Amino acid sequence: MSRSTRSSWCAAERQPCTLPHREANTLGSKSAALELTAVSVDMKVLIEQMREQVQNIE
């Protein structure tokens, strides 16, 4: 396993919802359409709910 792969894996292990949240932020910041911005906000809400459920399991 390369160093960059290992560090990504470790970061993902600690915070499993970080990457999807980052992708939702990117979608929202680069979208020109209001509908895509709304989808981005909805995605972030759902990702936060998933993160809370994971914390409850741990």
HTML snippet that shows the backbone in 3Dmol.js (N, CA, C, O; Angstrom):
<script src="https://3Dmol.org/build/3Dmol-min.js"></script>
<div id="view" style="width:600px;height:400px;position:relative"></div>
<script>
const pdb = `
ATOM      1  N   MET A   1       0.854  -1.172   0.000  1.00  0.00           N
ATOM      2  CA  MET A   1       0.000   0.000   0.000  1.00  0.00           C
ATOM      3  C   MET A   1       0.901   1.237   0.000  1.00  0.00           C
ATOM      4  O   MET A   1       1.816   1.352   0.815  1.00  0.00           O
ATOM      5  N   SER A   2       0.631   2.146  -0.915  1.00  0.00           N
ATOM      6  CA  SER A   2       1.453   3.347  -0.992  1.00  0.00           C
ATOM      7  C   SER A   2       1.140   4.263   0.190  1.00  0.00           C
ATOM      8  O   SER A   2       0.126   4.115   0.871  1.00  0.00           O
ATOM      9  N   ARG A   3       2.034   5.198   0.401  1.00  0.00           N
ATOM     10  CA  ARG A   3       1.871   6.111   1.531  1.00  0.00           C
ATOM     11  C   ARG A   3       0.600   6.953   1.388  1.00  0.00           C
ATOM     12  O   ARG A   3      -0.141   7.132   2.355  1.00  0.00           O
ATOM     13  N   SER A   4       0.349   7.471   0.172  1.00  0.00           N
ATOM     14  CA  SER A   4      -0.846   8.298  -0.013  1.00  0.00           C
ATOM     15  C   SER A   4      -2.121   7.477   0.164  1.00  0.00           C
ATOM     16  O   SER A   4      -3.103   7.967   0.721  1.00  0.00           O
ATOM     17  N   THR A   5      -2.109   6.239  -0.302  1.00  0.00           N
ATOM     18  CA  THR A   5      -3.274   5.374  -0.121  1.00  0.00           C
ATOM     19  C   THR A   5      -3.490   5.080   1.349  1.00  0.00           C
ATOM     20  O   THR A   5      -4.622   5.097   1.835  1.00  0.00           O
ATOM     21  N   ARG A   6      -2.401   4.810   2.060  1.00  0.00           N
ATOM     22  CA  ARG A   6      -2.505   4.506   3.485  1.00  0.00           C
ATOM     23  C   ARG A   6      -3.033   5.706   4.254  1.00  0.00           C
ATOM     24  O   ARG A   6      -3.889   5.545   5.124  1.00  0.00           O
ATOM     25  N   SER A   7      -2.542   6.910   3.953  1.00  0.00           N
ATOM     26  CA  SER A   7      -3.010   8.082   4.694  1.00  0.00           C
ATOM     27  C   SER A   7      -4.470   8.375   4.377  1.00  0.00           C
ATOM     28  O   SER A   7      -5.211   8.812   5.257  1.00  0.00           O
ATOM     29  N   SER A   8      -4.901   8.144   3.131  1.00  0.00           N
ATOM     30  CA  SER A   8      -6.309   8.337   2.788  1.00  0.00           C
ATOM     31  C   SER A   8      -7.170   7.331   3.528  1.00  0.00           C
ATOM     32  O   SER A   8      -8.240   7.671   4.032  1.00  0.00           O
ATOM     33  N   TRP A   9      -6.701   6.092   3.593  1.00  0.00           N
ATOM     34  CA  TRP A   9      -7.451   5.043   4.279  1.00  0.00           C
ATOM     35  C   TRP A   9      -7.576   5.374   5.762  1.00  0.00           C
ATOM     36  O   TRP A   9      -8.650   5.219   6.345  1.00  0.00           O
ATOM     37  N   CYS A  10      -6.490   5.826   6.371  1.00  0.00           N
ATOM     38  CA  CYS A  10      -6.526   6.164   7.802  1.00  0.00           C
ATOM     39  C   CYS A  10      -7.490   7.322   8.057  1.00  0.00           C
ATOM     40  O   CYS A  10      -8.256   7.302   9.020  1.00  0.00           O
ATOM     41  N   ALA A  11      -7.444   8.315   7.197  1.00  0.00           N
ATOM     42  CA  ALA A  11      -8.349   9.449   7.367  1.00  0.00           C
ATOM     43  C   ALA A  11      -9.792   8.995   7.188  1.00  0.00           C
ATOM     44  O   ALA A  11     -10.684   9.440   7.912  1.00  0.00           O
ATOM     45  N   ALA A  12     -10.016   8.116   6.231  1.00  0.00           N
ATOM     46  CA  ALA A  12     -11.379   7.623   6.004  1.00  0.00           C
ATOM     47  C   ALA A  12     -11.849   6.771   7.168  1.00  0.00           C
ATOM     48  O   ALA A  12     -13.036   6.762   7.495  1.00  0.00           O
ATOM     49  N   GLU A  13     -10.931   6.058   7.794  1.00  0.00           N
ATOM     50  CA  GLU A  13     -11.288   5.211   8.937  1.00  0.00           C
ATOM     51  C   GLU A  13     -11.744   6.067  10.119  1.00  0.00           C
ATOM     52  O   GLU A  13     -12.691   5.709  10.819  1.00  0.00           O
ATOM     53  N   ARG A  14     -11.072   7.194  10.340  1.00  0.00           N
ATOM     54  CA  ARG A  14     -11.442   8.061  11.460  1.00  0.00           C
ATOM     55  C   ARG A  14     -12.729   8.822  11.178  1.00  0.00           C
ATOM     56  O   ARG A  14     -13.564   8.978  12.070  1.00  0.00           O
ATOM     57  N   GLN A  15     -12.897   9.291   9.969  1.00  0.00           N
ATOM     58  CA  GLN A  15     -14.074  10.071   9.614  1.00  0.00           C
ATOM     59  C   GLN A  15     -14.638   9.542   8.311  1.00  0.00           C
ATOM     60  O   GLN A  15     -14.293  10.047   7.243  1.00  0.00           O
ATOM     61  N   PRO A  16     -15.501   8.532   8.374  1.00  0.00           N
ATOM     62  CA  PRO A  16     -15.957   7.864   7.152  1.00  0.00           C
ATOM     63  C   PRO A  16     -16.786   8.737   6.228  1.00  0.00           C
ATOM     64  O   PRO A  16     -16.948   8.397   5.056  1.00  0.00           O
ATOM     65  N   CYS A  17     -17.315   9.848   6.714  1.00  0.00           N
ATOM     66  CA  CYS A  17     -18.178  10.681   5.867  1.00  0.00           C
ATOM     67  C   CYS A  17     -17.486  11.941   5.374  1.00  0.00           C
ATOM     68  O   CYS A  17     -18.133  12.821   4.806  1.00  0.00           O
ATOM     69  N   THR A  18     -16.194  12.036   5.581  1.00  0.00           N
ATOM     70  CA  THR A  18     -15.483  13.252   5.188  1.00  0.00           C
ATOM     71  C   THR A  18     -15.455  13.435   3.677  1.00  0.00           C
ATOM     72  O   THR A  18     -15.754  14.522   3.183  1.00  0.00           O
ATOM     73  N   LEU A  19     -15.106  12.402   2.947  1.00  0.00           N
ATOM     74  CA  LEU A  19     -14.997  12.532   1.494  1.00  0.00           C
ATOM     75  C   LEU A  19     -16.342  12.839   0.839  1.00  0.00           C
ATOM     76  O   LEU A  19     -16.401  13.742   0.005  1.00  0.00           O
ATOM     77  N   PRO A  20     -17.416  12.139   1.171  1.00  0.00           N
ATOM     78  CA  PRO A  20     -18.707  12.516   0.558  1.00  0.00           C
ATOM     79  C   PRO A  20     -19.115  13.956   0.883  1.00  0.00           C
ATOM     80  O   PRO A  20     -19.696  14.644   0.044  1.00  0.00           O
ATOM     81  N   HIS A  21     -18.810  14.405   2.098  1.00  0.00           N
ATOM     82  CA  HIS A  21     -19.143  15.783   2.487  1.00  0.00           C
ATOM     83  C   HIS A  21     -18.343  16.768   1.647  1.00  0.00           C
ATOM     84  O   HIS A  21     -18.866  17.794   1.213  1.00  0.00           O
ATOM     85  N   ARG A  22     -17.087  16.454   1.423  1.00  0.00           N
ATOM     86  CA  ARG A  22     -16.232  17.311   0.606  1.00  0.00           C
ATOM     87  C   ARG A  22     -16.755  17.374  -0.828  1.00  0.00           C
ATOM     88  O   ARG A  22     -16.760  18.437  -1.448  1.00  0.00           O
ATOM     89  N   GLU A  23     -17.192  16.232  -1.344  1.00  0.00           N
ATOM     90  CA  GLU A  23     -17.746  16.194  -2.706  1.00  0.00           C
ATOM     91  C   GLU A  23     -19.034  17.016  -2.794  1.00  0.00           C
ATOM     92  O   GLU A  23     -19.256  17.713  -3.784  1.00  0.00           O
ATOM     93  N   ALA A  24     -19.872  16.940  -1.777  1.00  0.00           N
ATOM     94  CA  ALA A  24     -21.111  17.731  -1.768  1.00  0.00           C
ATOM     95  C   ALA A  24     -20.789  19.217  -1.722  1.00  0.00           C
ATOM     96  O   ALA A  24     -21.460  20.016  -2.376  1.00  0.00           O
ATOM     97  N   ASN A  25     -19.775  19.596  -0.961  1.00  0.00           N
ATOM     98  CA  ASN A  25     -19.345  20.997  -0.923  1.00  0.00           C
ATOM     99  C   ASN A  25     -18.868  21.460  -2.289  1.00  0.00           C
ATOM    100  O   ASN A  25     -19.202  22.559  -2.731  1.00  0.00           O
ATOM    101  N   THR A  26     -18.081  20.615  -2.960  1.00  0.00           N
ATOM    102  CA  THR A  26     -17.576  20.961  -4.283  1.00  0.00           C
ATOM    103  C   THR A  26     -18.729  21.132  -5.262  1.00  0.00           C
ATOM    104  O   THR A  26     -18.740  22.079  -6.048  1.00  0.00           O
ATOM    105  N   LEU A  27     -19.692  20.229  -5.221  1.00  0.00           N
ATOM    106  CA  LEU A  27     -20.855  20.335  -6.092  1.00  0.00           C
ATOM    107  C   LEU A  27     -21.572  21.664  -5.854  1.00  0.00           C
ATOM    108  O   LEU A  27     -21.929  22.364  -6.802  1.00  0.00           O
ATOM    109  N   GLY A  28     -21.776  21.999  -4.605  1.00  0.00           N
ATOM    110  CA  GLY A  28     -22.484  23.236  -4.284  1.00  0.00           C
ATOM    111  C   GLY A  28     -21.728  24.483  -4.676  1.00  0.00           C
ATOM    112  O   GLY A  28     -22.320  25.464  -5.125  1.00  0.00           O
ATOM    113  N   SER A  29     -20.420  24.446  -4.505  1.00  0.00           N
ATOM    114  CA  SER A  29     -19.645  25.653  -4.806  1.00  0.00           C
ATOM    115  C   SER A  29     -19.446  25.874  -6.306  1.00  0.00           C
ATOM    116  O   SER A  29     -19.254  27.009  -6.743  1.00  0.00           O
ATOM    117  N   LYS A  30     -19.489  24.808  -7.088  1.00  0.00           N
ATOM    118  CA  LYS A  30     -19.252  24.937  -8.527  1.00  0.00           C
ATOM    119  C   LYS A  30     -20.534  24.962  -9.350  1.00  0.00           C
ATOM    120  O   LYS A  30     -20.486  25.145 -10.566  1.00  0.00           O
ATOM    121  N   SER A  31     -21.669  24.780  -8.703  1.00  0.00           N
ATOM    122  CA  SER A  31     -22.911  24.728  -9.468  1.00  0.00           C
ATOM    123  C   SER A  31     -23.404  26.129  -9.793  1.00  0.00           C
ATOM    124  O   SER A  31     -23.355  27.036  -8.962  1.00  0.00           O
ATOM    125  N   ALA A  32     -23.874  26.277 -11.009  1.00  0.00           N
ATOM    126  CA  ALA A  32     -24.462  27.547 -11.430  1.00  0.00           C
ATOM    127  C   ALA A  32     -25.983  27.507 -11.290  1.00  0.00           C
ATOM    128  O   ALA A  32     -26.638  28.547 -11.221  1.00  0.00           O
ATOM    129  N   ALA A  33     -26.528  26.305 -11.249  1.00  0.00           N
ATOM    130  CA  ALA A  33     -27.987  26.150 -11.175  1.00  0.00           C
ATOM    131  C   ALA A  33     -28.437  26.075  -9.718  1.00  0.00           C
ATOM    132  O   ALA A  33     -27.798  25.414  -8.899  1.00  0.00           O
ATOM    133  N   LEU A  34     -29.498  26.731  -9.411  1.00  0.00           N
ATOM    134  CA  LEU A  34     -30.050  26.746  -8.058  1.00  0.00           C
ATOM    135  C   LEU A  34     -30.456  25.346  -7.612  1.00  0.00           C
ATOM    136  O   LEU A  34     -30.329  25.010  -6.435  1.00  0.00           O
ATOM    137  N   GLU A  35     -30.940  24.533  -8.537  1.00  0.00           N
ATOM    138  CA  GLU A  35     -31.358  23.167  -8.206  1.00  0.00           C
ATOM    139  C   GLU A  35     -30.178  22.334  -7.700  1.00  0.00           C
ATOM    140  O   GLU A  35     -30.318  21.559  -6.753  1.00  0.00           O
ATOM    141  N   LEU A  36     -29.023  22.498  -8.333  1.00  0.00           N
ATOM    142  CA  LEU A  36     -27.840  21.746  -7.894  1.00  0.00           C
ATOM    143  C   LEU A  36     -27.373  22.204  -6.522  1.00  0.00           C
ATOM    144  O   LEU A  36     -26.906  21.392  -5.723  1.00  0.00           O
ATOM    145  N   THR A  37     -27.493  23.480  -6.246  1.00  0.00           N
ATOM    146  CA  THR A  37     -27.130  23.985  -4.919  1.00  0.00           C
ATOM    147  C   THR A  37     -28.052  23.379  -3.863  1.00  0.00           C
ATOM    148  O   THR A  37     -27.598  23.002  -2.782  1.00  0.00           O
ATOM    149  N   ALA A  38     -29.330  23.285  -4.171  1.00  0.00           N
ATOM    150  CA  ALA A  38     -30.288  22.678  -3.236  1.00  0.00           C
ATOM    151  C   ALA A  38     -29.972  21.199  -3.023  1.00  0.00           C
ATOM    152  O   ALA A  38     -30.056  20.699  -1.902  1.00  0.00           O
ATOM    153  N   VAL A  39     -29.610  20.504  -4.095  1.00  0.00           N
ATOM    154  CA  VAL A  39     -29.231  19.095  -3.987  1.00  0.00           C
ATOM    155  C   VAL A  39     -27.996  18.956  -3.108  1.00  0.00           C
ATOM    156  O   VAL A  39     -27.912  18.035  -2.294  1.00  0.00           O
ATOM    157  N   SER A  40     -27.051  19.854  -3.264  1.00  0.00           N
ATOM    158  CA  SER A  40     -25.835  19.828  -2.454  1.00  0.00           C
ATOM    159  C   SER A  40     -26.154  19.986  -0.967  1.00  0.00           C
ATOM    160  O   SER A  40     -25.591  19.279  -0.131  1.00  0.00           O
ATOM    161  N   VAL A  41     -27.038  20.895  -0.645  1.00  0.00           N
ATOM    162  CA  VAL A  41     -27.433  21.104   0.753  1.00  0.00           C
ATOM    163  C   VAL A  41     -28.134  19.861   1.294  1.00  0.00           C
ATOM    164  O   VAL A  41     -27.880  19.436   2.422  1.00  0.00           O
ATOM    165  N   ASP A  42     -29.013  19.285   0.484  1.00  0.00           N
ATOM    166  CA  ASP A  42     -29.698  18.057   0.905  1.00  0.00           C
ATOM    167  C   ASP A  42     -28.701  16.930   1.142  1.00  0.00           C
ATOM    168  O   ASP A  42     -28.823  16.177   2.108  1.00  0.00           O
ATOM    169  N   MET A  43     -27.711  16.819   0.256  1.00  0.00           N
ATOM    170  CA  MET A  43     -26.684  15.788   0.413  1.00  0.00           C
ATOM    171  C   MET A  43     -25.924  15.975   1.723  1.00  0.00           C
ATOM    172  O   MET A  43     -25.666  15.010   2.442  1.00  0.00           O
ATOM    173  N   LYS A  44     -25.567  17.220   2.028  1.00  0.00           N
ATOM    174  CA  LYS A  44     -24.814  17.483   3.258  1.00  0.00           C
ATOM    175  C   LYS A  44     -25.628  17.130   4.498  1.00  0.00           C
ATOM    176  O   LYS A  44     -25.081  16.626   5.479  1.00  0.00           O
ATOM    177  N   VAL A  45     -26.917  17.391   4.457  1.00  0.00           N
ATOM    178  CA  VAL A  45     -27.786  17.032   5.583  1.00  0.00           C
ATOM    179  C   VAL A  45     -27.814  15.512   5.757  1.00  0.00           C
ATOM    180  O   VAL A  45     -27.677  15.007   6.872  1.00  0.00           O
ATOM    181  N   LEU A  46     -27.991  14.792   4.660  1.00  0.00           N
ATOM    182  CA  LEU A  46     -28.034  13.334   4.733  1.00  0.00           C
ATOM    183  C   LEU A  46     -26.691  12.748   5.184  1.00  0.00           C
ATOM    184  O   LEU A  46     -26.658  11.789   5.955  1.00  0.00           O
ATOM    185  N   ILE A  47     -25.603  13.316   4.711  1.00  0.00           N
ATOM    186  CA  ILE A  47     -24.274  12.841   5.118  1.00  0.00           C
ATOM    187  C   ILE A  47     -24.063  13.075   6.613  1.00  0.00           C
ATOM    188  O   ILE A  47     -23.493  12.228   7.300  1.00  0.00           O
ATOM    189  N   GLU A  48     -24.514  14.201   7.107  1.00  0.00           N
ATOM    190  CA  GLU A  48     -24.396  14.489   8.542  1.00  0.00           C
ATOM    191  C   GLU A  48     -25.224  13.494   9.356  1.00  0.00           C
ATOM    192  O   GLU A  48     -24.792  13.050  10.420  1.00  0.00           O
ATOM    193  N   GLN A  49     -26.406  13.146   8.863  1.00  0.00           N
ATOM    194  CA  GLN A  49     -27.232  12.151   9.549  1.00  0.00           C
ATOM    195  C   GLN A  49     -26.536  10.792   9.564  1.00  0.00           C
ATOM    196  O   GLN A  49     -26.575  10.081  10.569  1.00  0.00           O
ATOM    197  N   MET A  50     -25.904  10.433   8.455  1.00  0.00           N
ATOM    198  CA  MET A  50     -25.150   9.170   8.402  1.00  0.00           C
ATOM    199  C   MET A  50     -23.997   9.187   9.402  1.00  0.00           C
ATOM    200  O   MET A  50     -23.749   8.201  10.095  1.00  0.00           O
ATOM    201  N   ARG A  51     -23.298  10.319   9.470  1.00  0.00           N
ATOM    202  CA  ARG A  51     -22.170  10.437  10.391  1.00  0.00           C
ATOM    203  C   ARG A  51     -22.635  10.254  11.836  1.00  0.00           C
ATOM    204  O   ARG A  51     -21.971   9.579  12.623  1.00  0.00           O
ATOM    205  N   GLU A  52     -23.763  10.847  12.178  1.00  0.00           N
ATOM    206  CA  GLU A  52     -24.300  10.695  13.536  1.00  0.00           C
ATOM    207  C   GLU A  52     -24.688   9.256  13.833  1.00  0.00           C
ATOM    208  O   GLU A  52     -24.477   8.766  14.942  1.00  0.00           O
ATOM    209  N   GLN A  53     -25.260   8.571  12.832  1.00  0.00           N
ATOM    210  CA  GLN A  53     -25.617   7.163  13.033  1.00  0.00           C
ATOM    211  C   GLN A  53     -24.385   6.300  13.238  1.00  0.00           C
ATOM    212  O   GLN A  53     -24.402   5.386  14.063  1.00  0.00           O
ATOM    213  N   VAL A  54     -23.316   6.574  12.502  1.00  0.00           N
ATOM    214  CA  VAL A  54     -22.071   5.832  12.671  1.00  0.00           C
ATOM    215  C   VAL A  54     -21.511   6.053  14.070  1.00  0.00           C
ATOM    216  O   VAL A  54     -21.041   5.114  14.713  1.00  0.00           O
ATOM    217  N   GLN A  55     -21.562   7.303  14.541  1.00  0.00           N
ATOM    218  CA  GLN A  55     -21.067   7.593  15.892  1.00  0.00           C
ATOM    219  C   GLN A  55     -21.892   6.864  16.941  1.00  0.00           C
ATOM    220  O   GLN A  55     -21.341   6.419  17.948  1.00  0.00           O
ATOM    221  N   ASN A  56     -23.194   6.730  16.734  1.00  0.00           N
ATOM    222  CA  ASN A  56     -24.041   6.025  17.686  1.00  0.00           C
ATOM    223  C   ASN A  56     -23.703   4.540  17.740  1.00  0.00           C
ATOM    224  O   ASN A  56     -23.801   3.913  18.795  1.00  0.00           O
ATOM    225  N   ILE A  57     -23.304   3.979  16.597  1.00  0.00           N
ATOM    226  CA  ILE A  57     -22.937   2.570  16.547  1.00  0.00           C
ATOM    227  C   ILE A  57     -21.622   2.333  17.300  1.00  0.00           C
ATOM    228  O   ILE A  57     -21.477   1.352  18.030  1.00  0.00           O
ATOM    229  N   GLU A  58     -20.670   3.251  17.106  1.00  0.00           N
ATOM    230  CA  GLU A  58     -19.371   3.114  17.764  1.00  0.00           C
ATOM    231  C   GLU A  58     -19.538   3.340  19.227  1.00  0.00           C
ATOM    232  O   GLU A  58     -18.564   3.272  19.978  1.00  0.00           O
TER     233      GLU A  58
END
`;
const viewer = $3Dmol.createViewer("view");
viewer.addModel(pdb, "pdb");
viewer.setStyle({}, {cartoon: {color: "spectrum"}});
viewer.zoomTo();
viewer.render();
</script>
